């Protein structure tokens, strides 16, 4: 599979939106980027399940973050259901529903 074809598959998987924040290509004003969920330097691959379509801001913010001792500190946009782990209250506060959700939110406190 050539690189352009791979990018198109990833774009379609994410419905042309950032897998992390949800901004659409037309809202960003350009194509988005491909992120390696598990970075190559940490043993990640170019397999489809490791690729995330994301905006520049989210890609720069996540960078090559990977904590081998706590890989559960990240939720994969396609493989993990955020609503199982985190709930947004009406006042905008986030509540961890599971130990994983609480662990993720503790990094923002």
N, C-alpha and C positions, 0 to 999 in steps of 0.2 A: 504494500500500500504506500503510495507516495505521500509526502508531507502535506500537500494541499488537500488531498482527499481526507487525510486524518483530521486536519483542522476543521473541515466542513462537517465531519461526523461529530466532533466535539461541540461545535457551535449548535448543531441540531439537538444534541443530547440536552443541552442547557437552554434550549428554546431561545437562543440568541441573547441570553442574559448572563450577567455575572453570577456564578454559582455561590458566591459569598454574600453579596449585598443585594443582588436582584436587578441592578440597573440594566436596561436594555441597550443594545447597540445604538439605536436611534436616539436614545436619551444621552448617551455618552458622545455621540457624534462621530463614532468610528468603530471599526472592528475592535474587539477586546483581545485579551492575551491568553496564552495557554500557560497554566501553572502546573507544576508537578506537586500534587498533594503531599506525597512523601518525596522530598527532594532527591535528586539523583545522587548527591553526595552522601545521603543517608540510606542508600540502597534502593531508592525508588526507581521506577522503570518508565518507559514510554508507552506502556500498555494503556488502553483506553480508560480502565477503571482508576488509573492514577492521574489522569489529566483532568484539570478543571478549567473551564472557560471563565475568565474573570477580568474585571476592569483593572486598569493600571494602578489605581489607588489601593485596591485590595491586594493585588499582587505584590506591590511594594511593602505594604504593611505586614503581610504574612512572610514575605521574603523566603528564606530557606529554613524557616523555623521547623524544627523537628526535635522532640525530646524522646530519645530512645527509651528512657526509663518510664515515661508517661505518654505514650502515643495516643492515649485516649483524650488528651487535652485538646484535640481538634476533632471536629465533626466533619465528615465528608458530605458535601452538598447533595450528592445523589444516593449515597449508600446509607446515610444516617438520617433519621427523621427528627429534626430539631424539636418538634412539638412534643416528642416523648421525653426529652431531656430538659427543655427550658420553656417556661411560660411567661408571657408578657402580661402584666396586670394592666388594668385600665389607666392607672397613673403613669404607665411607661416603665415601671420597675420590672426587672427580670428576676424570676424565681427559678432556682434549680429544682427540678422534679426528681432527679435521680442523682446518685453519687457522681456520675459523669458530668451531668449538668452543673452541679454545685462546684465540681472541680474546675470546669471551664470558667464559670463566673467568678471564681475566687481569683483568677488571673487578672480580672478587671477592677478589683476592689481596692 
